[in-house]
Amino acid sequence: MASVCFYFQVHQPYRLKNYTVFDQHSSYFDDKKNAEICRKVAKKCYLPANLLLLELISKYNGKFKISYSITGVMLEQIENYTPNVLRTFKQLADTGCVEFLAETYYHSLSFLYSLDEFAQQVETHSHTIKRLFRQNPRVFRNTELIYNNDLAAFIENNTEFDAILTEGPGHILGYRSPNFVYRPVNCRRLKLLLKNYPLSDDIAFRFSNRNWSQWPLLANKYASWVNAVNGCGFVVNLFMDYETFGEHQWVDTGIFEFMRHLPEEILRHPDNDFKTPSEIAYTYEPLDVIDVPCPISWADIERDLSAWNGNAMQKNALAELYELEEKVKAARDKDIIRDWRRLQTSDHFYYMCTKYFADGDVHKYFNPYDSPYDCYISFMSVLNDLNLRCCRKMQKQRKPADKAMGKSTPQNQSAPSKKLC
């Protein structure tokens, strides 16, 4: 038996304006650019891919199944800028063949910095999925498949999720295969589904590479690789960005036609089928326990956290951002809290990455800034202004209390700074 499990990440951040220390406004995010990118990707990827998958689900009478993790910030943008895309996602949900997963609402690194914030974001995201798609998520995936033993323990002890998704790197698996279900260390209930990264990356990264020895990749050839898992595993977890279809791999590469024919070729083998992550967790028992003491992810060659905290700029930006948490929440201002949470989106720190060679090319391709340093300056300028907004808000809150206690407010008070708060 080889059960193919397709999981697609759907995400776009709220990109920042080129904000400087001289700017004194709270309009941090480039709404025009965000709308433009959302509509562009919707036209190239989301709409044609959704319509194709709806067609395939209907054609195979429920035998073809897929899953999505759509971030909260992406859902907001889809609702605002491309409501027709949201309608097609709802149509996919209505088929009963599509599962929506839970994650952090803001696609953040909050688990690494604030468990309270992490729990709030996961709960908010789950509620949003239920509101929009009438599903209670049963499976969790953390931002960029970031995972370690501590995350598994938190999910097991504080949620009702049945399984968690992550990368399947060789240095963690050793002699073992990603084509089985595993159990996180020290967990009794939670199951672990690992990405088969060679087969996933064949589609996501190598599909259009004419220098690749397997180019052109046709559906029947790829299905033969999946068939080879029979007798050597139970699952083939194909995890990738949804933007693979039409955006990363353009339509003229043949990526849509490849996907159109793939279910037929995979289902030719009598032992193959398609399952959602929750069905995988329900059907298969864990083969072994997986111990992941240090965080892993699906990013870059290292499969670690260095894409987001690998240099001093990233570390400083993250530390300063989460240091503001108590002040932001004490301000009790929904706009301030919303802006602070949007700043948590992992893309902001990804854009600050200074890696070179193969990974560096990827980082530069997706970076809207001229350099990582420009991103850092803009981000920290926004963060400084957000801090000042918190101070002003808290100062206003203190004035009524001071008056009630008979205290006077100093005349000609200067603009608030960090030290005042």
C-alpha positions as CSV (number, residue, x, y, z in Angstrom):
1,M,0.0,0.0,0.0
2,A,1.2,3.5,-0.9
3,S,-1.1,6.2,0.3
4,V,-0.2,9.6,-1.4
5,C,-0.8,12.5,0.9
6,F,-0.7,15.9,-0.8
7,Y,-0.3,18.9,1.4
8,F,-0.1,22.5,0.1
9,Q,1.0,25.6,2.0
10,V,-0.9,28.7,0.9
11,H,0.7,31.9,2.2
12,Q,1.5,35.5,1.4
13,P,2.7,38.0,4.0
14,Y,1.6,41.6,4.6
15,R,4.7,43.3,3.1
16,L,6.0,46.4,4.7
17,K,6.4,49.8,3.1
18,N,9.9,51.2,2.9
19,Y,9.6,52.8,6.3
20,T,12.3,55.0,7.8
21,V,13.0,56.6,11.2
22,F,11.7,59.9,9.7
23,D,8.3,58.4,9.1
24,Q,5.7,59.1,11.8
25,H,2.6,57.3,10.8
26,S,1.1,53.9,11.6
27,S,0.4,52.8,8.0
28,Y,3.2,50.3,7.9
29,F,1.9,47.8,5.3
30,D,2.0,48.3,1.6
31,D,-1.7,47.6,0.8
32,K,-1.3,48.4,-2.9
33,K,1.6,46.0,-3.4
34,N,-0.1,43.3,-1.3
35,A,-3.3,43.5,-3.3
36,E,-1.3,43.5,-6.5
37,I,0.7,40.4,-5.6
38,C,-2.4,38.6,-4.2
39,R,-4.3,39.2,-7.5
40,K,-1.3,38.2,-9.6
41,V,-0.8,34.9,-7.7
42,A,-4.5,34.2,-7.7
43,K,-4.6,34.6,-11.5
44,K,-1.5,32.5,-12.1
45,C,-1.9,29.9,-9.3
46,Y,-4.8,29.8,-6.9
47,L,-7.7,30.1,-9.4
48,P,-6.5,27.7,-12.1
49,A,-5.1,25.2,-9.5
50,N,-8.3,25.2,-7.5
51,L,-10.4,24.7,-10.6
52,L,-8.2,21.9,-11.8
53,L,-8.3,20.1,-8.4
54,L,-12.1,20.5,-8.3
55,E,-12.2,18.8,-11.7
56,L,-10.0,16.0,-10.6
57,I,-11.9,15.3,-7.4
58,S,-15.1,15.1,-9.4
59,K,-13.5,12.9,-12.1
60,Y,-12.3,10.3,-9.6
61,N,-15.4,10.2,-7.5
62,G,-13.7,11.1,-4.2
63,K,-10.6,8.9,-4.7
64,F,-8.4,11.9,-5.2
65,K,-7.8,13.8,-2.0
66,I,-5.6,16.8,-0.9
67,S,-5.0,19.1,2.0
68,Y,-4.1,22.7,2.6
69,S,-2.7,24.9,5.3
70,I,-3.8,28.5,4.5
71,T,-2.4,31.1,6.9
72,G,-4.7,33.6,8.5
73,V,-3.0,36.5,6.9
74,M,-3.5,34.9,3.5
75,L,-7.2,34.2,4.2
76,E,-7.6,37.9,5.1
77,Q,-6.0,39.0,1.8
78,I,-8.0,36.5,-0.2
79,E,-11.3,37.7,1.4
80,N,-10.3,41.4,0.7
81,Y,-8.7,41.2,-2.7
82,T,-9.8,38.0,-4.4
83,P,-13.1,36.7,-3.0
84,N,-13.6,34.5,-6.1
85,V,-10.6,32.5,-4.9
86,L,-12.2,32.1,-1.4
87,R,-15.3,30.7,-3.1
88,T,-13.3,28.1,-4.9
89,F,-11.6,27.0,-1.7
90,K,-15.0,26.7,-0.1
91,Q,-16.1,24.6,-3.0
92,L,-13.1,22.4,-2.4
93,A,-14.0,22.1,1.3
94,D,-17.6,21.0,0.3
95,T,-16.3,18.0,-1.7
96,G,-15.4,16.2,1.5
97,C,-12.1,15.3,-0.2
98,V,-10.1,18.3,1.1
99,E,-8.7,18.8,4.6
100,F,-7.7,22.1,6.1
101,L,-4.9,22.0,8.7
102,A,-4.2,24.2,11.7
103,E,-1.2,26.4,12.1
104,T,-0.2,29.8,13.6
105,Y,-2.6,32.5,12.2
106,Y,0.2,34.9,11.4
107,H,2.6,32.3,10.1
108,S,4.9,33.2,12.9
109,L,7.9,31.9,14.9
110,S,5.9,32.4,18.1
111,F,6.5,28.9,19.5
112,L,10.2,29.7,19.8
113,Y,9.5,32.9,21.7
114,S,6.1,33.0,23.4
115,L,4.0,30.0,24.2
116,D,1.1,32.1,25.2
117,E,1.1,34.0,21.9
118,F,1.6,30.7,20.0
119,A,-1.5,29.1,21.7
120,Q,-3.6,32.2,20.9
121,Q,-2.6,32.2,17.3
122,V,-3.3,28.5,16.8
123,E,-6.7,28.9,18.4
124,T,-7.6,31.9,16.3
125,H,-6.5,30.1,13.1
126,S,-8.6,27.0,14.0
127,H,-11.7,29.2,14.6
128,T,-11.1,30.9,11.3
129,I,-11.0,27.5,9.5
130,K,-14.2,26.4,11.1
131,R,-15.9,29.7,10.2
132,L,-14.9,29.7,6.6
133,F,-14.8,26.0,5.7
134,R,-16.9,24.3,8.4
135,Q,-14.0,22.0,9.5
136,N,-12.5,21.5,12.9
137,P,-8.8,21.0,12.1
138,R,-7.5,17.6,13.3
139,V,-3.9,18.0,12.1
140,F,-1.3,20.7,12.9
141,R,1.6,22.0,11.0
142,N,3.9,24.7,12.4
143,T,5.2,27.6,10.4
144,E,7.6,26.3,7.6
145,L,7.3,22.8,9.2
146,I,9.4,24.0,12.1
147,Y,9.4,21.2,14.7
148,N,11.2,19.7,17.7
149,N,10.3,17.5,20.7
150,D,9.1,20.4,22.7
151,L,6.6,21.4,20.1
152,A,5.2,17.8,19.9
153,A,4.9,17.8,23.7
154,F,3.0,21.1,23.7
155,I,0.6,20.0,21.0
156,E,0.0,16.6,22.7
157,N,-0.7,18.2,26.1
158,N,-2.6,21.3,25.1
159,T,-4.6,20.5,22.0
160,E,-6.7,17.7,20.6
161,F,-4.8,17.4,17.3
162,D,-4.2,13.8,16.1
163,A,-1.0,14.4,14.1
164,I,1.6,16.9,13.3
165,L,3.5,17.5,10.0
166,T,7.2,18.2,9.6
167,E,10.2,17.7,7.3
168,G,11.9,14.3,6.9
169,P,15.6,15.1,6.8
170,G,18.2,12.4,6.6
171,H,20.1,13.5,9.7
172,I,16.9,12.8,11.8
173,L,15.7,9.7,10.1
174,G,19.1,7.9,9.8
175,Y,18.4,4.5,8.3
176,R,14.6,5.0,8.5
177,S,12.3,6.0,5.7
178,P,9.9,9.0,5.6
179,N,7.3,6.6,4.1
180,F,6.0,5.5,7.5
181,V,4.0,7.1,10.3
182,Y,6.0,7.8,13.4
183,R,5.5,8.8,17.0
184,P,7.1,11.9,18.6
185,V,9.4,11.0,21.5
186,N,7.6,11.1,24.9
187,C,4.2,11.3,23.2
188,R,1.5,8.6,23.6
189,R,-1.3,9.9,21.3
190,L,0.2,12.3,18.7
191,K,1.4,10.9,15.3
192,L,4.1,12.3,13.1
193,L,4.0,12.6,9.3
194,L,7.3,13.3,7.6
195,K,7.7,15.0,4.2
196,N,9.3,12.8,1.5
197,Y,11.5,15.7,0.4
198,P,13.2,14.0,-2.6
199,L,9.8,13.3,-4.3
200,S,8.3,16.6,-3.1
201,D,11.2,18.6,-4.4
202,D,11.1,16.8,-7.8
203,I,7.8,18.7,-8.3
204,A,8.4,21.9,-6.4
205,F,12.0,22.7,-7.4
206,R,13.3,20.4,-10.2
207,F,10.3,20.1,-12.4
208,S,11.3,22.7,-15.0
209,N,15.1,22.3,-14.7
210,R,16.3,21.2,-18.1
211,N,19.7,20.3,-16.7
212,W,18.1,17.7,-14.4
213,S,18.8,14.1,-15.5
214,Q,15.0,13.3,-15.1
215,W,13.7,16.2,-17.2
216,P,11.1,16.2,-18.6
217,L,9.1,14.8,-15.7
218,L,6.0,13.1,-16.9
219,A,3.1,11.8,-14.8
220,N,3.7,8.1,-15.6
221,K,7.4,8.4,-14.7
222,Y,6.6,10.0,-11.4
223,A,3.9,7.4,-10.6
224,S,6.5,4.7,-11.1
225,W,8.6,6.3,-8.4
226,V,5.6,6.3,-6.1
227,N,4.8,2.7,-7.0
228,A,8.3,1.7,-5.8
229,V,7.3,2.6,-2.3
230,N,4.9,-0.4,-2.2
231,G,6.6,-3.0,0.1
232,C,9.0,-0.3,1.4
233,G,6.5,2.0,3.1
234,F,2.9,2.9,3.6
235,V,2.7,6.7,2.8
236,V,4.2,9.2,0.4
237,N,3.9,12.6,1.9
238,L,4.2,15.2,-0.8
239,F,4.4,18.6,1.0
240,M,5.0,21.8,-1.0
241,D,4.0,25.5,-1.6
242,Y,0.8,25.8,-3.5
243,E,2.5,28.5,-5.6
244,T,4.5,25.6,-7.2
245,F,1.6,25.5,-9.6
246,G,1.8,28.5,-12.0
247,E,4.0,30.8,-10.0
248,H,7.2,28.9,-9.1
249,Q,6.7,26.5,-12.1
250,W,5.0,28.6,-14.8
251,V,2.2,27.2,-16.9
252,D,4.4,26.8,-19.9
253,T,6.5,24.2,-18.0
254,G,3.6,21.8,-18.2
255,I,3.0,21.7,-14.5
256,F,-0.8,21.8,-14.7
257,E,-0.9,19.1,-17.3
258,F,1.4,17.0,-15.1
259,M,-1.0,17.4,-12.2
260,R,-4.0,16.7,-14.4
261,H,-2.6,13.3,-15.4
262,L,-0.9,12.3,-12.1
263,P,-4.0,10.9,-10.2
264,E,-4.8,8.5,-13.1
265,E,-1.2,7.3,-13.3
266,I,-1.0,6.8,-9.5
267,L,-4.3,5.0,-9.3
268,R,-3.4,2.6,-12.0
269,H,-1.5,0.6,-9.3
270,P,-4.1,-1.4,-7.4
271,D,-2.4,-0.8,-4.0
272,N,-2.2,3.0,-4.4
273,D,-4.6,5.6,-3.1
274,F,-4.8,9.2,-1.9
275,K,-5.4,10.1,1.8
276,T,-5.6,13.3,3.8
277,P,-3.3,13.7,6.8
278,S,-6.0,12.9,9.3
279,E,-6.8,9.7,7.3
280,I,-3.2,8.8,7.3
281,A,-3.1,9.2,11.1
282,Y,-6.2,7.2,11.5
283,T,-5.2,4.3,9.2
284,Y,-1.6,3.6,10.0
285,E,0.1,2.9,13.3
286,P,3.5,4.4,14.1
287,L,6.5,2.3,13.1
288,D,9.0,3.9,15.5
289,V,9.7,6.9,17.7
290,I,11.4,10.0,16.3
291,D,13.7,12.1,18.5
292,V,14.2,15.7,17.4
293,P,15.9,17.6,20.2
294,C,16.9,20.6,18.0
295,P,14.5,22.4,15.7
296,I,14.2,21.4,12.1
297,S,12.3,23.0,9.2
298,W,11.8,22.5,5.5
299,A,13.9,25.5,4.6
300,D,17.3,25.5,2.7
301,I,19.9,22.8,2.6
302,E,20.4,22.8,6.4
303,R,16.7,22.1,7.2
304,D,17.1,24.2,10.4
305,L,16.2,27.7,11.6
306,S,19.0,29.6,10.0
307,A,16.7,31.0,7.3
308,W,15.1,33.2,10.0
309,N,17.6,33.6,12.8
310,G,21.0,32.8,11.2
311,N,22.5,36.3,11.6
312,A,22.8,39.1,14.1
313,M,20.1,41.3,12.3
314,Q,17.5,38.5,12.4
315,K,18.3,37.6,16.0
316,N,18.0,41.2,17.2
317,A,14.8,41.9,15.2
318,L,13.2,38.8,16.7
319,A,14.3,39.6,20.2
320,E,13.1,43.2,20.0
321,L,9.8,42.1,18.5
322,Y,8.9,39.6,21.2
323,E,10.2,41.9,24.0
324,L,7.4,44.2,23.1
325,E,4.7,41.6,23.8
326,E,3.8,42.6,27.3
327,K,3.7,46.3,26.4
328,V,1.6,45.7,23.3
329,K,-1.0,43.6,25.1
330,A,-1.0,46.0,28.1
331,A,-1.9,48.8,25.6
332,R,-5.2,47.0,24.9
333,D,-5.5,48.5,21.5
334,K,-6.7,46.2,18.7
335,D,-4.8,48.0,16.0
336,I,-1.5,47.9,17.8
337,I,-1.9,44.2,18.6
338,R,-2.9,43.5,15.0
339,D,0.2,45.3,13.7
340,W,2.5,43.6,16.2
341,R,1.2,40.2,15.1
342,R,1.6,41.0,11.4
343,L,5.2,41.8,12.1
344,Q,5.6,38.3,13.5
345,T,5.2,36.8,10.1
346,S,8.3,34.8,9.3
347,D,8.8,36.3,5.9
348,H,10.1,39.5,7.4
349,F,13.0,37.7,8.9
350,Y,13.5,35.5,5.9
351,Y,14.1,38.7,3.9
352,M,16.9,39.6,6.3
353,C,18.8,36.4,5.5
354,T,22.4,36.9,4.2
355,K,23.1,33.4,3.0
356,Y,25.0,32.8,-0.2
357,F,25.5,30.1,-2.8
358,A,22.4,27.9,-3.6
359,D,20.3,29.0,-0.7
360,G,21.2,32.6,-1.2
361,D,19.8,32.6,-4.7
362,V,16.5,31.4,-3.3
363,H,16.5,34.1,-0.6
364,K,17.3,36.9,-3.1
365,Y,14.6,35.7,-5.5
366,F,11.8,36.1,-3.0
367,N,13.2,39.2,-1.3
368,P,11.3,42.5,-2.2
369,Y,14.1,44.6,-0.8
370,D,17.4,45.6,-2.5
371,S,19.3,44.0,0.4
372,P,18.7,42.2,3.7
373,Y,20.0,45.3,5.4
374,D,17.3,47.5,3.9
375,C,14.7,45.1,5.2
376,Y,16.3,45.2,8.7
377,I,16.3,49.0,8.8
378,S,12.7,49.2,7.6
379,F,11.5,46.6,10.0
380,M,13.3,48.1,13.0
381,S,11.9,51.6,12.1
382,V,8.4,50.2,12.1
383,L,9.1,48.4,15.4
384,N,10.3,51.7,17.0
385,D,7.2,53.5,15.9
386,L,5.0,50.7,17.3
387,N,6.8,51.0,20.6
388,L,6.1,54.7,20.7
389,R,2.4,54.1,19.9
390,C,2.3,51.7,22.9
391,C,3.9,54.3,25.1
392,R,1.4,57.0,24.1
393,K,-1.5,54.6,24.6
394,M,-0.3,53.5,28.1
395,Q,0.3,57.2,29.0
396,K,-3.3,58.0,28.1
397,Q,-4.5,55.1,30.2
398,R,-2.5,56.4,33.2
399,K,-3.9,59.9,33.1
400,P,-7.4,59.1,34.4
401,A,-5.8,57.0,37.2
402,D,-3.4,59.8,38.1
403,K,-6.3,62.3,38.3
404,A,-8.3,59.9,40.4
405,M,-5.4,59.7,42.8
406,G,-4.9,63.5,42.8
407,K,-1.7,63.4,40.8
408,S,-0.9,66.2,38.3
409,T,0.4,65.7,34.8
410,P,3.7,67.5,34.1
411,Q,3.5,70.4,31.6
412,N,5.2,70.3,28.2
413,Q,6.0,66.6,28.4
414,S,8.4,65.4,25.7
415,A,7.5,62.7,23.2
416,P,7.6,59.2,24.8
417,S,10.5,56.9,24.4
418,K,11.4,53.4,25.4
419,K,12.7,54.7,28.8
420,L,9.3,56.3,29.7
421,C,7.6,52.9,29.5
